[in-house]
Amino acid sequence: MGDPKKQRKKYQTPSHPWQKQRIEEEAVLTREYGFKNKKEIWKLNSLLRNFHKQAKKYVKIKSKQDEKERDQFLKRLQRLGLLGSDTSLDSVLGLELKDILERRLQTLVLRKNLARTISQARQFIVHEHITVDNKKINSPNYMVLKEEEGKITFAVNSNFADPDHPELYVEIKSKKPAAHAAPAAKQGEDMNEDVEAAKSAGKSTVGKEKVEVKEE
């Protein structure tokens, strides 16, 4: 058996490592979309660049094979939710990096309120708490298909599948403290009424507690 083939890079790194504007933009994207490192941004940037490159390639149709490949390319982008049903190659050239970032599994988990923060969404995915169409996906950068978007849920064997789990983000839960405020206030009113009744009878609740302690 010969030497294993060296894997080539499937993404393009920045031409210069110290570009202030690019570094600041990447820092904003890292905070907003919860990237582990900037390598993930470079990979998605390369994916966008490949889309633009293919769109330019299919501008001039020279054969029926080119036309077939162009239609397959557009259908692929439509399945990814990057393009609408009635689109052209011009729409592909108009795609931006954020269009791709919004189709990541990590982003959609947060958008569907399955996590409180973007970091928690990443944690859920890496720890295999999230399934897409009943398949466990542990890659935050997984590109979700349009048909899979409504099938993102917690795994059946995950503790987070319980809707009453305290870590889940549910809008109704934010209203629960207000719902419990009325009973608490009512208990306070009842306690005040008991104190007033004891005072009117010539007894002090504090004194009563002291007497009970001495008797014991």
BAFI-3210 file (N, C-alpha, C; in Angstrom, 3 decimals, decimal comma, padded with zeros to 6 digits):
// residues 216
n [1|2|3|4|5|6|7|8|9|10|11|12|13|14|15|16|17|18|19|20|21|22|23|24|25|26|27|28|29|30|31|32|33|34|35|36|37|38|39|40|41|42|43|44|45|46|47|48|49|50|51|52|53|54|55|56|57|58|59|60|61|62|63|64|65|66|67|68|69|70|71|72|73|74|75|76|77|78|79|80|81|82|83|84|85|86|87|88|89|90|91|92|93|94|95|96|97|98|99|100|101|102|103|104|105|106|107|108|109|110|111|112|113|114|115|116|117|118|119|120|121|122|123|124|125|126|127|128|129|130|131|132|133|134|135|136|137|138|139|140|141|142|143|144|145|146|147|148|149|150|151|152|153|154|155|156|157|158|159|160|161|162|163|164|165|166|167|168|169|170|171|172|173|174|175|176|177|178|179|180|181|182|183|184|185|186|187|188|189|190|191|192|193|194|195|196|197|198|199|200|201|202|203|204|205|206|207|208|209|210|211|212|213|214|215|216]
n.u [000,846|000,568|001,730|-000,570|-002,854|-002,344|-004,604|-006,179|-006,713|-010,019|-010,951|-010,418|-007,955|-007,544|-005,911|-004,101|-002,876|-003,248|-005,509|-007,274|-010,019|-011,241|-010,752|-012,213|-014,823|-015,073|-014,930|-017,336|-019,172|-018,472|-019,320|-022,058|-023,015|-021,932|-019,444|-016,822|-014,176|-012,332|-011,855|-014,107|-015,674|-014,162|-014,423|-017,165|-017,215|-015,689|-017,432|-019,528|-018,131|-017,637|-020,237|-020,772|-018,842|-019,672|-022,118|-021,308|-020,073|-022,176|-023,454|-023,073|-024,438|-023,405|-024,036|-026,404|-025,813|-024,637|-026,847|-028,457|-026,867|-026,888|-029,610|-029,766|-028,006|-029,311|-031,626|-030,513|-029,659|-032,128|-033,287|-031,697|-032,703|-031,714|-032,446|-035,437|-038,402|-038,782|-036,179|-033,017|-029,710|-028,647|-029,642|-028,158|-025,630|-026,143|-026,174|-025,159|-022,780|-024,165|-026,593|-026,029|-025,168|-027,519|-028,753|-027,532|-027,460|-027,055|-027,838|-030,553|-031,588|-031,521|-033,219|-035,630|-036,268|-035,313|-033,165|-031,566|-029,421|-026,981|-024,662|-025,524|-027,132|-025,209|-023,955|-026,018|-026,232|-023,662|-023,526|-025,343|-028,126|-029,945|-032,042|-032,493|-035,013|-035,399|-032,791|-029,720|-027,685|-024,497|-023,052|-022,603|-022,464|-023,982|-025,829|-029,077|-031,734|-034,523|-036,841|-036,317|-036,421|-038,676|-038,466|-036,729|-035,900|-035,730|-033,834|-035,302|-034,416|-033,288|-032,886|-033,895|-036,101|-038,292|-040,841|-041,011|-038,499|-036,048|-034,065|-034,970|-036,021|-038,884|-041,544|-043,815|-042,984|-041,756|-043,846|-044,749|-043,773|-045,316|-047,829|-047,693|-047,469|-049,832|-051,014|-048,943|-049,093|-051,624|-051,234|-049,623|-051,449|-053,264|-051,629|-051,112|-053,701|-054,041|-052,161|-053,202|-055,580|-054,594|-053,440|-055,670|-056,868|-055,267|-052,846|-049,496|-047,889|-045,181|-044,591|-046,084|-044,656|-042,333|-043,262|-044,024|-041,560|-040,327|-041,956|-041,311]
n.v [-001,197|002,162|005,527|007,558|009,743|013,213|015,452|018,069|021,570|022,679|025,169|028,716|030,757|034,072|036,598|038,267|038,244|040,292|042,386|045,079|045,895|043,547|041,787|042,991|042,769|039,968|039,432|040,497|038,815|036,400|036,731|037,149|034,874|032,750|031,322|028,903|029,319|031,409|029,997|028,617|030,646|031,315|028,984|029,007|031,347|030,590|028,722|030,399|031,842|029,856|029,372|031,795|031,599|029,363|030,325|032,349|030,763|029,452|031,416|031,748|029,564|026,743|024,223|021,470|020,011|021,891|023,489|021,689|021,239|023,809|024,118|022,124|023,176|025,566|024,440|023,152|025,285|026,368|024,330|024,553|026,813|029,256|030,578|031,710|030,245|031,210|032,200|033,487|033,336|035,769|036,325|034,580|035,700|037,834|036,891|037,005|036,668|036,513|035,458|032,775|032,163|032,329|029,974|027,994|025,259|025,851|028,531|028,372|026,821|028,608|030,616|029,280|029,255|027,174|027,323|029,450|031,209|031,881|030,494|028,470|027,096|026,015|024,292|022,449|021,209|020,073|018,266|016,444|016,784|017,682|016,966|016,522|015,982|013,524|012,652|012,626|015,426|016,668|018,829|022,213|023,821|022,682|022,752|023,507|022,043|023,365|021,827|020,520|022,331|022,635|020,397|020,375|019,434|018,474|015,605|012,367|010,920|012,904|015,039|017,528|017,291|017,348|019,599|021,118|021,500|023,330|024,742|025,357|027,720|029,328|031,370|031,583|030,975|033,241|034,715|033,475|034,262|036,593|035,501|034,052|036,003|037,070|035,030|035,046|037,629|037,498|035,653|037,192|039,183|037,642|036,869|039,344|039,935|037,971|038,803|041,287|040,410|038,983|041,030|042,543|040,838|041,105|039,800|038,998|037,936|037,423|037,162|034,889|032,962|032,919|031,942|029,363|028,250|028,260|026,477|024,092]
n.w [000,000|-000,876|-000,018|001,800|000,142|000,136|001,534|-000,146|000,449|000,835|000,798|000,545|001,899|003,405|001,408|002,633|005,935|007,841|007,732|008,558|008,229|007,239|009,384|011,451|010,413|010,335|013,050|013,963|012,650|013,824|016,474|016,063|014,717|016,062|015,534|015,803|015,065|012,732|010,487|009,745|008,683|006,438|004,933|004,273|002,844|000,661|-000,408|-001,247|-003,150|-005,021|-005,913|-007,241|-009,225|-010,699|-011,629|-013,388|-015,224|-016,475|-017,855|-020,576|-022,670|-024,309|-025,150|-024,993|-022,757|-021,065|-020,567|-019,169|-016,885|-015,828|-015,083|-013,109|-011,259|-010,479|-009,342|-007,187|-005,560|-005,016|-003,499|-001,264|-000,225|-000,910|-003,171|-004,868|-006,392|-009,005|-010,472|-011,694|-013,177|-012,559|-010,046|-008,531|-008,611|-007,041|-004,473|-001,061|001,689|004,119|003,367|003,061|005,639|007,079|006,475|007,845|010,190|012,893|013,059|012,358|014,417|016,535|015,483|015,484|018,110|019,689|021,262|023,677|023,191|020,569|021,069|022,763|020,994|019,300|021,096|021,659|019,155|018,678|020,773|019,978|020,397|018,611|015,875|012,353|010,246|011,547|011,758|013,409|013,610|013,932|013,148|013,196|010,929|008,997|006,022|005,779|004,054|002,173|002,410|004,746|006,748|008,414|009,953|012,040|015,162|018,689|019,670|020,221|022,438|023,929|026,781|026,484|024,973|026,520|027,067|029,387|030,333|032,130|030,725|028,254|025,782|025,973|025,122|026,688|029,219|030,158|031,043|033,290|035,952|036,411|036,500|038,842|040,646|041,689|043,461|045,405|046,394|047,470|049,534|051,163|051,924|053,391|055,508|056,720|057,585|059,553|061,425|062,197|063,333|065,506|066,998|067,650|069,433|071,561|071,577|070,638|067,750|067,718|070,408|070,915|069,498|071,033|073,503|072,774|072,201|074,737|076,105|074,870]
ca.u [000,000|001,376|001,496|-001,918|-002,889|-002,493|-005,852|-006,028|-007,635|-011,262|-011,348|-009,363|-007,651|-007,349|-004,648|-003,198|-003,380|-003,523|-006,339|-008,100|-011,444|-011,691|-010,698|-013,348|-016,042|-015,099|-015,212|-018,777|-019,849|-018,191|-020,203|-023,469|-023,393|-021,372|-018,427|-015,748|-012,987|-012,542|-011,736|-015,471|-016,103|-013,433|-015,009|-018,442|-016,877|-015,267|-018,651|-020,198|-017,306|-017,864|-021,555|-020,623|-018,017|-020,511|-023,127|-020,642|-019,764|-023,386|-024,057|-023,036|-024,781|-022,827|-024,556|-027,526|-025,267|-024,485|-028,191|-028,887|-026,093|-027,374|-030,881|-029,471|-027,353|-030,340|-032,492|-029,765|-029,724|-033,523|-033,477|-030,998|-033,421|-030,964|-033,140|-036,852|-038,783|-038,570|-034,925|-032,085|-028,298|-028,373|-029,947|-027,037|-024,545|-026,535|-026,097|-024,126|-022,363|-025,200|-027,637|-025,597|-025,100|-028,877|-029,194|-026,805|-028,289|-026,908|-028,647|-031,980|-031,974|-031,807|-034,371|-036,829|-036,420|-034,940|-032,048|-031,617|-028,366|-026,337|-023,676|-026,262|-027,559|-024,043|-023,748|-027,055|-025,943|-022,434|-023,819|-026,315|-029,481|-030,784|-032,219|-033,077|-035,733|-035,138|-031,377|-028,889|-026,664|-023,609|-022,272|-023,322|-022,422|-024,810|-026,730|-030,405|-032,554|-035,810|-037,812|-035,946|-036,482|-039,733|-038,238|-035,647|-036,452|-034,834|-033,807|-036,286|-033,773|-032,679|-033,623|-034,521|-037,364|-039,344|-041,132|-040,898|-037,100|-035,774|-033,125|-035,598|-036,517|-040,293|-042,050|-044,834|-042,322|-041,435|-045,049|-045,104|-043,619|-046,444|-048,988|-047,530|-047,396|-051,121|-051,121|-047,995|-049,653|-052,778|-050,714|-049,177|-052,630|-053,803|-050,746|-051,372|-054,994|-053,830|-051,439|-054,146|-056,527|-053,900|-053,266|-056,968|-057,157|-054,322|-051,725|-048,480|-047,428|-043,800|-044,667|-046,621|-043,565|-041,414|-043,889|-043,971|-040,177|-040,071|-042,694|-040,571]
ca.v [000,000|003,368|006,622|008,150|010,995|014,414|016,150|019,477|022,490|022,884|026,565|029,688|031,643|035,468|036,866|038,918|037,909|041,453|043,411|045,543|045,890|042,158|041,215|043,537|042,155|038,577|039,418|040,723|037,585|035,354|036,953|037,060|033,531|031,748|030,479|028,447|030,029|032,104|029,039|028,306|031,758|031,204|027,869|029,449|032,351|029,837|028,148|031,485|032,158|028,792|029,619|032,888|031,113|028,486|031,151|033,010|029,731|029,070|032,571|031,416|028,166|026,297|022,907|021,006|019,573|023,104|023,894|020,727|021,512|025,079|023,859|021,368|024,113|026,448|023,644|022,900|026,503|026,501|023,358|025,084|027,989|030,469|031,219|031,415|029,320|031,879|032,952|033,340|033,379|037,087|036,222|033,881|036,678|038,774|036,262|037,485|035,694|036,378|034,572|031,408|032,007|032,150|028,614|027,058|024,614|026,587|029,747|028,026|026,348|029,822|031,288|028,522|029,341|025,929|027,665|030,840|031,993|031,226|029,564|027,311|026,359|025,225|023,228|021,440|020,470|019,291|017,184|015,564|016,951|018,179|016,102|017,113|014,904|012,312|012,275|013,446|016,211|017,270|019,878|023,496|024,437|021,907|023,588|022,906|022,150|024,032|020,823|020,050|023,440|022,406|019,111|020,544|019,223|017,794|014,149|011,714|010,522|014,073|015,596|018,777|016,987|017,670|021,036|021,780|021,573|024,738|025,401|025,682|029,079|029,352|032,704|031,513|030,915|034,593|035,276|032,722|035,011|037,499|034,686|033,621|037,171|037,261|034,179|035,471|038,825|037,072|035,065|038,291|039,824|036,744|036,932|040,617|039,824|037,167|039,632|042,272|039,696|038,661|042,266|042,934|039,931|041,423|038,868|039,289|036,710|037,187|036,642|033,539|032,105|032,788|031,066|028,003|027,786|027,975|025,277|022,936]
ca.w [000,000|-000,993|000,915|001,649|-000,611|000,952|001,250|-000,522|001,096|000,097|000,983|000,264|003,028|002,972|000,719|003,592|007,278|008,691|007,089|009,666|007,901|007,172|010,734|012,206|009,875|010,779|014,490|014,113|012,217|014,817|017,628|015,678|014,263|016,973|014,935|016,684|014,604|011,467|009,395|009,315|007,818|005,171|004,169|003,716|001,829|-000,523|-000,987|-001,970|-004,314|-006,011|-006,500|-008,203|-010,324|-011,531|-012,294|-014,517|-016,220|-017,199|-018,535|-021,998|-022,888|-025,580|-025,540|-024,174|-021,475|-020,249|-020,148|-018,148|-015,663|-015,277|-014,417|-011,895|-010,344|-009,931|-008,475|-005,944|-004,741|-004,579|-002,419|-000,095|000,254|-001,251|-004,282|-004,976|-007,469|-010,297|-010,362|-012,805|-012,779|-011,980|-008,618|-007,890|-008,463|-005,996|-003,152|-000,143|002,695|005,150|002,851|003,361|007,097|007,593|006,178|008,707|011,211|014,156|012,977|012,325|015,758|017,312|014,905|015,842|019,569|020,347|022,140|024,165|022,554|019,445|021,627|023,254|019,801|018,864|022,073|021,436|017,919|018,851|021,724|019,321|020,912|017,520|014,705|011,142|009,568|012,342|011,668|014,286|012,919|014,928|012,494|013,210|009,601|008,075|005,241|005,875|002,858|002,375|002,837|006,085|007,693|009,394|010,616|013,019|016,501|019,614|019,550|021,082|023,691|024,571|027,919|026,058|024,298|027,479|026,929|030,676|030,748|032,492|029,826|026,981|025,605|025,604|025,415|027,737|030,515|030,613|031,635|034,481|037,192|036,591|036,858|040,218|041,523|042,349|044,643|046,429|047,033|048,266|050,761|052,019|052,497|054,410|056,668|057,386|058,270|060,757|062,397|062,723|064,209|066,758|067,757|068,201|070,547|072,639|071,548|069,645|067,095|068,137|071,767|070,833|069,077|072,161|074,497|072,275|072,328|076,141|076,509|074,384]
c.u [000,881|001,041|000,102|-001,842|-003,118|-003,754|-005,595|-007,049|-008,859|-011,787|-010,142|-009,187|-007,470|-005,980|-003,618|-003,735|-003,793|-004,212|-007,390|-009,594|-011,992|-011,744|-011,880|-014,671|-016,174|-015,403|-016,704|-019,558|-019,653|-019,100|-021,661|-023,908|-022,695|-020,357|-017,374|-014,445|-013,274|-012,394|-013,120|-016,015|-015,440|-014,010|-016,323|-018,242|-016,447|-016,464|-019,412|-019,440|-017,495|-019,227|-021,479|-019,859|-018,837|-021,562|-022,534|-020,339|-020,978|-024,081|-024,136|-023,278|-024,282|-023,396|-025,745|-027,055|-025,087|-025,840|-028,717|-028,180|-026,536|-028,681|-030,680|-028,848|-028,378|-031,285|-031,815|-029,844|-031,149|-033,814|-032,803|-031,689|-032,710|-031,628|-034,617|-037,137|-038,524|-037,340|-034,057|-030,657|-027,931|-028,640|-028,827|-025,890|-024,861|-026,495|-024,945|-023,827|-023,450|-026,353|-027,306|-025,591|-026,485|-029,426|-028,438|-027,736|-028,231|-027,787|-030,129|-032,465|-032,309|-033,053|-035,679|-037,046|-036,184|-033,757|-032,152|-030,629|-027,773|-025,304|-024,361|-026,757|-026,425|-023,809|-024,758|-026,717|-024,736|-022,674|-024,959|-027,689|-030,465|-030,853|-032,853|-033,693|-035,386|-033,709|-030,562|-027,785|-025,807|-022,695|-023,065|-023,403|-023,214|-025,796|-028,092|-031,174|-033,893|-036,853|-037,537|-036,153|-037,540|-039,565|-037,069|-036,256|-035,369|-034,921|-034,767|-035,691|-033,083|-033,544|-034,376|-035,792|-038,554|-039,625|-041,006|-039,460|-036,727|-034,844|-033,753|-036,073|-037,950|-040,853|-043,065|-044,193|-041,989|-042,628|-045,428|-044,891|-044,774|-047,689|-048,924|-047,528|-048,685|-051,291|-050,180|-048,526|-050,832|-052,331|-050,248|-050,348|-053,231|-052,959|-050,963|-052,690|-054,861|-053,135|-052,377|-055,144|-055,880|-053,721|-054,574|-057,353|-056,202|-053,139|-050,771|-047,988|-046,000|-043,772|-045,147|-045,525|-042,596|-041,972|-043,794|-042,578|-039,856|-040,760|-041,968|-039,322]
c.v [001,247|004,413|007,196|009,491|012,171|015,164|017,621|020,328|022,713|024,311|027,453|030,619|033,071|035,680|037,509|038,681|039,113|042,555|043,842|045,433|044,460|041,522|041,702|042,929|040,707|038,465|039,612|039,461|036,454|035,491|036,710|035,640|032,412|030,810|030,085|029,164|030,626|031,178|028,671|029,401|031,651|030,083|028,293|030,537|031,675|029,195|029,191|031,841|031,112|028,952|030,707|032,428|030,231|029,292|031,853|032,014|029,415|030,257|032,318|029,917|027,746|024,963|022,557|020,530|020,763|023,564|022,980|020,985|022,820|024,879|023,095|022,266|025,044|025,696|023,346|024,104|026,742|025,541|023,830|026,323|029,294|031,252|030,852|030,490|029,919|032,776|032,675|033,388|034,729|037,084|035,529|034,842|037,705|038,185|036,833|036,428|035,464|035,503|033,113|031,170|031,766|030,751|027,574|026,492|025,375|027,832|029,421|027,488|027,539|030,524|030,589|028,472|028,002|026,138|029,130|031,738|031,202|030,224|028,302|026,460|025,482|024,048|022,097|020,564|019,554|018,099|016,273|015,599|017,343|017,149|016,896|015,977|013,547|011,797|013,207|014,118|016,890|018,339|021,181|024,155|023,648|022,834|022,904|023,119|022,803|023,057|020,304|021,110|023,232|021,115|019,168|020,456|018,643|016,289|013,527|011,361|011,675|014,562|016,863|018,546|017,255|019,171|021,808|021,857|023,034|025,470|025,826|027,124|029,000|030,696|032,688|031,547|032,296|035,255|034,590|033,492|035,954|036,723|034,255|034,796|037,357|036,346|034,606|036,695|038,463|036,448|036,136|038,997|038,965|036,790|038,220|040,582|039,021|037,969|040,645|041,611|039,365|039,895|042,694|042,048|040,143|040,493|039,289|037,978|036,381|036,606|035,213|032,561|031,893|031,848|029,627|027,442|027,425|026,732|024,010|022,733]
c.w [000,000|000,055|000,709|000,939|000,324|000,540|000,936|000,223|000,217|000,279|000,753|001,456|002,517|002,357|001,639|004,995|008,120|007,909|008,108|009,386|007,871|008,556|011,570|011,727|010,336|012,268|014,752|013,742|013,222|016,023|017,249|015,360|015,046|016,347|015,965|016,350|013,228|010,261|008,851|008,391|006,455|004,306|003,509|002,660|000,531|-001,212|-001,796|-003,238|-005,422|-006,690|-007,567|-009,451|-011,274|-012,286|-013,513|-015,633|-017,089|-017,867|-020,034|-022,168|-024,278|-026,056|-024,638|-022,810|-020,530|-019,713|-019,039|-016,823|-015,012|-014,518|-013,111|-010,828|-009,683|-008,990|-007,141|-005,013|-004,234|-003,430|-001,129|000,475|-000,036|-002,376|-004,246|-006,152|-008,853|-010,191|-011,570|-012,269|-012,174|-010,465|-007,865|-007,648|-007,379|-004,595|-002,349|000,906|003,740|004,686|003,154|004,870|007,701|007,315|007,000|009,775|012,520|014,171|013,052|013,668|016,651|016,798|015,279|017,360|020,270|021,289|022,532|023,437|021,397|019,929|022,138|022,085|019,293|019,805|021,886|020,226|018,103|019,772|021,244|019,996|019,812|016,391|013,576|010,343|010,201|012,197|012,556|013,474|013,982|014,330|012,492|011,831|008,561|007,375|005,160|004,583|003,191|002,905|004,245|007,154|008,774|010,176|011,588|014,416|017,404|019,400|020,560|022,433|024,409|025,720|027,529|025,256|025,213|027,412|028,233|031,176|031,005|031,536|028,508|026,954|025,100|026,022|026,551|029,113|031,051|031,278|032,950|035,782|037,473|037,020|038,315|041,193|042,301|043,558|045,763|047,167|047,927|049,574|051,723|052,672|053,610|055,677|057,444|058,155|059,557|061,839|063,033|063,672|065,549|067,627|068,401|069,375|071,711|072,685|070,436|069,043|067,501|069,526|071,793|070,443|070,234|073,217|074,069|072,391|073,754|076,597|076,043|075,227]
res [m|g|d|p|k|k|q|r|k|k|y|q|t|p|s|h|p|w|q|k|q|r|i|e|e|e|a|v|l|t|r|e|y|g|f|k|n|k|k|e|i|w|k|l|n|s|l|l|r|n|f|h|k|q|a|k|k|y|v|k|i|k|s|k|q|d|e|k|e|r|d|q|f|l|k|r|l|q|r|l|g|l|l|g|s|d|t|s|l|d|s|v|l|g|l|e|l|k|d|i|l|e|r|r|l|q|t|l|v|l|r|k|n|l|a|r|t|i|s|q|a|r|q|f|i|v|h|e|h|i|t|v|d|n|k|k|i|n|s|p|n|y|m|v|l|k|e|e|e|g|k|i|t|f|a|v|n|s|n|f|a|d|p|d|h|p|e|l|y|v|e|i|k|s|k|k|p|a|a|h|a|a|p|a|a|k|q|g|e|d|m|n|e|d|v|e|a|a|k|s|a|g|k|s|t|v|g|k|e|k|v|e|v|k|e|e]
***
